[in-house]
Amino acid sequence: MSQRSVSGPVFIPAAGVDVLPRGLKRLLGTSDGQRLTAALPRLRAAIAGGAVLVAATIVFVPRVRDTMDLLAAALLFGVVIEIARLAVIHERTAARATLYQRVARFAGEVHQTLEPEELARTAVKATRLALPSEVAMLVTIDPATGTQHVLAMEAQSSRSIGASVLPDPRVAERAIREGRLVVEPTTEPDNVQRKRRSLPLQPLRAAVPIFHRDRVLGALVVGRLSGSRAFDVVELECLALIAVQLGQALGNVQEHALAVDASVHDPLTGLYNRRHLHSAIERMTGSRADEGFEDRRPMAAILFDLDHFGRYNKEHGHLNGDEILRLFGRILDGHVDTAGLAARYGGEEFLVLLKGRDLPDAVAAADAIRLAMSQQSASESGGGVRVTVSAGCAVMPPAMTNVTELIALADEGLRRAKLAGRDRVAVAY
């Protein structure tokens, strides 16, 4: 076997591309050794997909002229394969690092607010930026009813916001029910595309449940259009990490809402407490002072007091007394609309403020509440005992701006109702 001189780097064989198997030539798309570098992207793609084993085929090359050429070729392509393998690893690592950086930015954005609606809008927008997709949707569970609703969506259309999520067919419902990441293919490719070419069913919708302290709060859904690139493993890892951060943020929002609710509501009756009432009075007074004299709408106040409630507690016990307070709280809540404010003023006294109502309206509302209490207490209290209530009404004249003065007038009306025999409504001017 003759020896041949080798020019250039020692790793380039004299046999050149003649030592390449035909299959590898086709894979690289070249028959010129000088164009080997340009073919590396194809080789990387083949290695990433597990499509080639060069080392196992080199020994069958029929046109190798000498042993040195064979060894040089084997060494060269071993180096090429290793470089390509490392390049693929580098690309995957870089992609994972980029996605994790986006997750970190996502966490920073969603933890900046404690408002539920703002958090929902921020979450779906940040999700689409962190995980490129055509749509991102946040589905939450109503704690009271257990129903699932679309809280926010970032997409070309917002028609689904507020729509009830149907059972089983929805990927969000599956993620919530199964408590795990769910990836679904498209149900049916576009008919036009199907005529042009055969399209595989790809996982274009992914949903992950959102947990906070072992309690499922909802699900985060992302989707891509039919024919788009499928979600890869790294992106699904990213989605799971996003769900963890979103669960913490949603949990913080809910706990904050509970804390705020407890700070402004009376725990026994569920009505506003004295603390919230003082804040509301200050706001109403400031708002009325800023209005012009002609623009000031009427405002009425009703002050209620349960008749002989101390005696009732002594005769029937404080537990039954608490039930009477809860009953009256429910009655007030059912009779006062969103334009009014009902609060426990202290002990067995309750205050109602009615915006835009004149004195006849206030008297009619107070009398309806009085009658409801008399009737319902007899049917719901132990032993059929009837508990009555007295009420004092007052209306704010245009010249008055201080709501505290209005309440003082209502208190005077309440005093008159008690002096007149209780279980009635009286007015003070």
C-alpha positions as CSV (number, residue, x, y, z in Angstrom):
1,M,0.0,0.0,0.0
2,S,1.6,3.3,-1.1
3,Q,2.2,6.2,1.2
4,R,0.7,9.5,0.3
5,S,1.8,12.9,1.5
6,V,-0.6,15.0,3.5
7,S,-0.8,18.7,3.1
8,G,-2.5,21.1,5.6
9,P,-3.6,20.1,9.1
10,V,-2.9,16.5,10.1
11,F,-6.6,15.9,10.8
12,I,-7.7,16.4,7.2
13,P,-7.1,13.0,5.3
14,A,-5.7,12.9,1.8
15,A,-8.7,10.8,0.8
16,G,-10.9,13.8,1.6
17,V,-14.6,13.2,1.3
18,D,-14.0,9.9,-0.4
19,V,-13.9,8.3,3.0
20,L,-17.4,9.5,3.8
21,P,-20.2,7.0,3.7
22,R,-22.9,7.8,1.1
23,G,-25.5,8.1,3.8
24,L,-23.4,10.7,5.7
25,K,-22.7,12.6,2.5
26,R,-26.5,12.9,1.9
27,L,-27.0,13.9,5.5
28,L,-24.4,16.7,5.3
29,G,-25.6,17.7,1.8
30,T,-22.0,18.1,0.5
31,S,-19.3,16.2,-1.3
32,D,-16.6,18.8,-0.7
33,G,-14.4,18.6,2.4
34,Q,-13.9,22.4,2.3
35,R,-17.7,22.8,2.8
36,L,-17.8,20.7,5.9
37,T,-18.1,23.6,8.2
38,A,-21.2,24.8,6.3
39,A,-22.8,21.4,6.9
40,L,-22.4,21.4,10.6
41,P,-25.9,22.8,11.4
42,R,-27.4,19.7,9.6
43,L,-25.1,17.5,11.5
44,R,-26.1,19.1,14.8
45,A,-29.7,18.7,13.9
46,A,-29.2,15.1,13.1
47,I,-27.3,14.4,16.4
48,A,-30.0,16.3,18.4
49,G,-32.6,14.0,16.9
50,G,-30.5,10.9,17.4
51,A,-30.5,10.2,13.6
52,V,-26.8,9.3,12.9
53,L,-24.0,7.1,14.2
54,V,-21.0,8.0,12.2
55,A,-18.4,6.0,14.1
56,A,-20.3,2.8,13.4
57,T,-20.4,3.3,9.6
58,I,-16.9,4.6,8.9
59,V,-15.3,1.1,9.0
60,F,-17.4,0.0,6.0
61,V,-16.1,2.7,3.6
62,P,-14.9,0.9,0.4
63,R,-12.8,3.6,-1.1
64,V,-10.2,4.2,1.6
65,R,-6.7,4.0,0.0
66,D,-4.6,3.4,3.1
67,T,-4.8,2.8,6.9
68,M,-3.6,6.4,7.7
69,D,-6.4,7.8,5.7
70,L,-8.9,5.7,7.6
71,L,-7.5,6.7,11.0
72,A,-7.4,10.3,10.0
73,A,-10.9,10.2,8.7
74,A,-12.2,8.5,11.9
75,L,-10.4,11.0,14.1
76,L,-11.6,13.9,12.0
77,F,-15.3,12.9,12.1
78,G,-15.0,11.9,15.8
79,V,-13.9,15.5,16.5
80,V,-16.6,16.9,14.2
81,I,-19.3,14.8,16.0
82,E,-18.0,15.9,19.4
83,I,-18.0,19.5,18.4
84,A,-21.5,19.2,17.1
85,R,-22.6,17.4,20.2
86,L,-21.1,20.1,22.4
87,A,-22.8,22.8,20.2
88,V,-26.2,21.1,20.7
89,I,-25.6,21.0,24.4
90,H,-24.6,24.6,24.4
91,E,-27.7,25.6,22.4
92,R,-30.0,23.7,24.8
93,T,-28.3,25.1,27.9
94,A,-28.5,28.6,26.4
95,A,-32.2,28.1,25.6
96,R,-32.8,26.9,29.2
97,A,-30.9,29.8,30.7
98,T,-32.9,32.3,28.6
99,L,-36.2,30.7,29.7
100,Y,-35.2,30.7,33.3
101,Q,-34.3,34.4,33.1
102,R,-37.8,35.0,31.7
103,V,-39.3,33.1,34.7
104,A,-37.3,35.3,37.0
105,R,-38.7,38.4,35.3
106,F,-42.2,36.9,35.5
107,A,-41.8,36.4,39.2
108,G,-40.7,40.0,39.7
109,E,-43.7,41.3,37.8
110,V,-46.5,39.2,39.4
111,H,-45.3,39.9,42.9
112,Q,-45.6,43.6,42.5
113,T,-49.4,43.9,43.1
114,L,-52.0,42.7,45.5
115,E,-55.0,43.6,43.3
116,P,-56.6,40.4,41.8
117,E,-57.6,41.9,38.4
118,E,-54.2,43.6,37.9
119,L,-52.4,40.4,38.9
120,A,-54.4,38.4,36.4
121,R,-53.7,40.8,33.5
122,T,-50.0,41.0,34.4
123,A,-49.7,37.2,34.7
124,V,-51.1,36.4,31.3
125,K,-49.1,39.1,29.6
126,A,-45.9,38.1,31.3
127,T,-46.6,34.4,30.5
128,R,-46.7,35.1,26.8
129,L,-43.5,37.1,27.0
130,A,-41.8,34.3,29.0
131,L,-43.1,31.5,26.9
132,P,-43.8,32.6,23.3
133,S,-47.4,31.6,22.4
134,E,-50.4,32.9,20.7
135,V,-52.6,32.8,23.7
136,A,-52.2,32.7,27.5
137,M,-55.3,32.3,29.8
138,L,-55.7,32.2,33.6
139,V,-58.6,30.1,34.9
140,T,-59.5,30.4,38.6
141,I,-61.8,28.5,40.9
142,D,-64.5,30.4,42.7
143,P,-64.0,29.3,46.4
144,A,-67.7,29.7,47.2
145,T,-69.2,27.7,44.3
146,G,-66.2,25.7,43.0
147,T,-66.9,26.8,39.4
148,Q,-64.1,27.6,37.0
149,H,-64.0,30.9,35.2
150,V,-61.6,32.7,32.8
151,L,-60.2,35.5,34.9
152,A,-57.9,37.0,32.2
153,M,-56.7,36.2,28.7
154,E,-54.0,37.6,26.5
155,A,-54.8,36.8,22.9
156,Q,-56.1,38.2,19.6
157,S,-59.6,38.0,21.0
158,S,-60.9,38.7,24.6
159,R,-64.4,37.3,24.1
160,S,-63.7,34.4,26.5
161,I,-63.1,36.6,29.5
162,G,-65.8,35.8,32.1
163,A,-67.0,32.8,30.3
164,S,-67.6,29.6,32.3
165,V,-65.1,26.9,31.5
166,L,-66.9,23.8,30.3
167,P,-66.1,20.4,32.0
168,D,-63.9,17.7,30.6
169,P,-63.2,19.0,27.1
170,R,-61.2,21.9,28.4
171,V,-57.5,21.4,29.0
172,A,-57.7,23.7,32.0
173,E,-60.3,21.6,33.6
174,R,-58.1,18.5,33.1
175,A,-55.1,20.1,34.6
176,I,-57.2,21.1,37.7
177,R,-58.9,17.8,38.0
178,E,-55.7,15.7,37.5
179,G,-53.4,18.0,39.4
180,R,-50.7,17.8,36.8
181,L,-49.3,19.4,33.6
182,V,-51.5,18.5,30.6
183,V,-50.4,18.8,27.0
184,E,-52.9,18.3,24.2
185,P,-52.6,18.2,20.4
186,T,-54.7,20.1,18.0
187,T,-58.1,18.5,17.6
188,E,-58.3,18.9,13.8
189,P,-55.8,20.7,11.5
190,D,-57.0,23.3,9.0
191,N,-58.8,21.6,6.0
192,V,-56.8,23.7,3.5
193,Q,-53.5,22.7,5.1
194,R,-54.6,19.0,5.2
195,K,-55.2,19.1,1.5
196,R,-51.7,20.6,0.8
197,R,-49.8,18.2,3.0
198,S,-50.1,15.7,5.8
199,L,-49.7,17.6,9.2
200,P,-48.9,15.6,12.3
201,L,-50.9,16.3,15.5
202,Q,-48.6,18.4,17.6
203,P,-49.0,19.4,21.3
204,L,-50.1,23.0,20.9
205,R,-52.0,23.5,24.1
206,A,-50.6,23.1,27.6
207,A,-52.1,23.7,31.0
208,V,-50.6,23.5,34.4
209,P,-52.5,23.6,37.7
210,I,-51.8,26.5,40.1
211,F,-51.3,25.5,43.7
212,H,-50.9,27.4,47.0
213,R,-50.3,25.4,50.1
214,D,-51.7,22.2,48.6
215,R,-54.9,24.0,47.5
216,V,-55.6,24.2,43.8
217,L,-56.5,27.8,42.8
218,G,-56.9,27.3,39.1
219,A,-54.8,26.7,36.0
220,L,-52.6,28.5,33.5
221,V,-53.1,27.7,29.9
222,V,-50.9,28.5,26.9
223,G,-51.5,27.7,23.3
224,R,-50.0,28.0,19.8
225,L,-51.7,28.0,16.5
226,S,-52.1,24.8,14.4
227,G,-48.9,24.1,12.5
228,S,-46.7,26.0,14.9
229,R,-43.7,24.6,16.7
230,A,-44.6,22.2,19.5
231,F,-43.8,23.0,23.1
232,D,-40.5,21.4,24.0
233,V,-39.3,19.9,27.3
234,V,-37.5,23.1,28.4
235,E,-40.6,25.2,27.7
236,L,-42.8,22.9,29.7
237,E,-40.3,23.1,32.6
238,C,-40.6,26.9,32.3
239,L,-44.4,26.7,32.4
240,A,-44.3,24.6,35.6
241,L,-42.0,27.1,37.2
242,I,-44.2,30.0,36.1
243,A,-47.2,28.2,37.7
244,V,-45.3,27.9,41.0
245,Q,-44.6,31.7,41.1
246,L,-48.1,32.5,40.1
247,G,-49.5,30.2,42.8
248,Q,-47.5,32.2,45.4
249,A,-48.7,35.5,44.0
250,L,-52.3,34.4,43.9
251,G,-52.1,33.0,47.4
252,N,-50.7,36.3,48.6
253,V,-53.5,38.2,47.0
254,Q,-56.2,36.0,48.5
255,E,-54.6,36.2,52.0
256,H,-54.3,40.0,51.7
257,A,-58.0,40.2,50.7
258,L,-59.0,38.1,53.7
259,A,-57.0,40.3,56.0
260,V,-58.5,43.4,54.6
261,D,-62.0,42.0,54.8
262,A,-61.4,41.0,58.4
263,S,-60.2,44.5,59.2
264,V,-63.3,46.2,57.9
265,H,-66.1,43.8,58.7
266,D,-67.7,42.8,62.0
267,P,-67.0,39.1,62.5
268,L,-70.4,38.4,64.1
269,T,-72.8,40.0,61.7
270,G,-70.6,40.4,58.5
271,L,-71.5,44.1,58.3
272,Y,-69.0,46.8,58.2
273,N,-67.4,47.6,61.5
274,R,-66.8,50.9,63.3
275,R,-63.3,51.2,61.9
276,H,-64.5,51.1,58.3
277,L,-67.5,53.4,59.1
278,H,-65.2,56.1,60.4
279,S,-63.2,56.0,57.2
280,A,-66.3,56.1,55.1
281,I,-67.7,59.1,57.0
282,E,-64.5,61.0,56.4
283,R,-64.6,60.3,52.7
284,M,-68.3,61.2,52.4
285,T,-67.8,64.5,54.3
286,G,-64.8,65.5,52.1
287,S,-66.7,64.6,48.9
288,R,-69.7,66.6,50.0
289,A,-67.7,69.6,51.0
290,D,-66.1,69.6,47.5
291,E,-69.5,69.7,45.8
292,G,-71.3,72.8,44.9
293,F,-74.4,73.7,46.9
294,E,-76.7,73.0,43.9
295,D,-75.0,69.7,43.1
296,R,-75.4,68.2,46.6
297,R,-77.7,65.2,46.5
298,P,-79.7,64.2,49.6
299,M,-78.3,61.7,52.1
300,A,-80.2,59.9,54.8
301,A,-79.1,58.2,58.0
302,I,-81.0,55.5,60.0
303,L,-79.8,54.5,63.4
304,F,-81.3,51.2,64.8
305,D,-81.3,49.8,68.3
306,L,-82.6,46.4,69.3
307,D,-85.2,46.9,72.0
308,H,-84.4,45.5,75.5
309,F,-81.5,43.5,74.1
310,G,-79.7,43.4,77.4
311,R,-82.7,41.8,79.0
312,Y,-82.9,39.3,76.2
313,N,-79.3,38.3,76.7
314,K,-79.9,37.7,80.4
315,E,-83.0,35.6,79.9
316,H,-81.9,33.6,76.9
317,G,-78.2,33.6,77.0
318,H,-75.5,35.3,75.0
319,L,-75.4,32.5,72.3
320,N,-79.0,33.2,71.5
321,G,-78.3,36.9,71.7
322,D,-75.5,36.4,69.1
323,E,-78.0,34.7,66.8
324,I,-80.3,37.7,67.1
325,L,-77.5,40.0,66.1
326,R,-76.6,37.8,63.1
327,L,-80.3,37.7,62.1
328,F,-80.5,41.5,62.1
329,G,-77.3,41.7,60.2
330,R,-78.7,39.5,57.5
331,I,-81.9,41.6,57.4
332,L,-79.9,44.8,56.9
333,D,-77.7,43.3,54.3
334,G,-80.8,42.2,52.3
335,H,-82.5,45.6,52.5
336,V,-79.6,47.9,51.8
337,D,-78.5,48.1,48.2
338,T,-75.1,48.9,46.9
339,A,-75.7,52.6,47.0
340,G,-76.0,52.4,50.8
341,L,-73.8,51.4,53.7
342,A,-74.8,49.2,56.7
343,A,-72.5,48.9,59.7
344,R,-72.6,47.7,63.2
345,Y,-72.3,50.9,65.2
346,G,-71.7,49.3,68.5
347,G,-73.3,46.7,70.7
348,E,-76.9,46.3,69.6
349,E,-76.8,49.6,67.6
350,F,-76.6,49.6,63.7
351,L,-76.2,52.5,61.3
352,V,-77.4,52.7,57.7
353,L,-76.3,55.6,55.4
354,L,-78.4,56.0,52.2
355,K,-77.0,58.2,49.3
356,G,-79.5,60.0,47.1
357,R,-82.4,59.2,49.4
358,D,-84.8,61.8,50.9
359,L,-86.6,61.5,54.3
360,P,-89.7,59.6,53.0
361,D,-87.4,57.0,51.4
362,A,-85.5,56.6,54.6
363,V,-88.6,56.2,56.8
364,A,-90.0,53.6,54.4
365,A,-86.8,51.6,54.4
366,A,-86.5,51.8,58.2
367,D,-90.1,50.6,58.7
368,A,-89.6,47.7,56.3
369,I,-86.5,46.6,58.2
370,R,-88.4,47.0,61.5
371,L,-91.3,44.8,60.4
372,A,-88.9,42.1,59.0
373,M,-87.1,41.9,62.3
374,S,-90.3,41.6,64.2
375,Q,-91.6,38.8,62.0
376,Q,-88.3,36.8,61.5
377,S,-87.1,36.9,65.1
378,A,-90.4,35.3,66.2
379,S,-89.9,32.4,63.8
380,E,-86.2,31.9,64.1
381,S,-85.4,32.6,67.7
382,G,-85.6,29.9,70.3
383,G,-89.1,29.7,72.0
384,G,-90.7,32.0,69.4
385,V,-89.6,35.2,71.2
386,R,-90.2,38.3,69.2
387,V,-87.4,40.8,69.2
388,T,-88.3,44.4,68.1
389,V,-86.2,47.3,66.9
390,S,-86.5,51.1,67.1
391,A,-85.1,53.4,64.5
392,G,-84.3,57.1,64.1
393,C,-84.2,58.8,60.7
394,A,-82.7,62.0,59.5
395,V,-81.8,63.6,56.2
396,M,-78.9,65.9,55.4
397,P,-79.9,69.4,54.3
398,P,-77.9,71.0,51.4
399,A,-76.1,73.4,53.8
400,M,-74.8,70.5,55.9
401,T,-71.5,68.8,54.9
402,N,-70.5,66.9,58.0
403,V,-71.9,63.4,58.0
404,T,-71.2,63.1,61.7
405,E,-73.8,65.8,62.3
406,L,-76.3,63.8,60.2
407,I,-75.7,60.8,62.4
408,A,-76.3,62.9,65.5
409,L,-79.7,63.9,64.1
410,A,-80.5,60.2,63.5
411,D,-79.5,59.5,67.1
412,E,-82.0,62.1,68.2
413,G,-84.7,60.4,66.2
414,L,-83.8,57.1,67.8
415,R,-84.2,58.7,71.2
416,R,-87.7,59.9,70.3
417,A,-88.7,56.4,69.1
418,K,-87.7,54.9,72.4
419,L,-89.5,57.6,74.4
420,A,-92.6,56.9,72.3
421,G,-92.7,53.2,73.3
422,R,-90.1,51.5,71.1
423,D,-90.7,49.2,68.0
424,R,-91.3,52.3,65.8
425,V,-89.6,54.8,63.5
426,A,-89.1,58.4,64.5
427,V,-87.7,61.4,62.6
428,A,-85.4,64.3,63.7
429,Y,-84.8,67.5,61.8
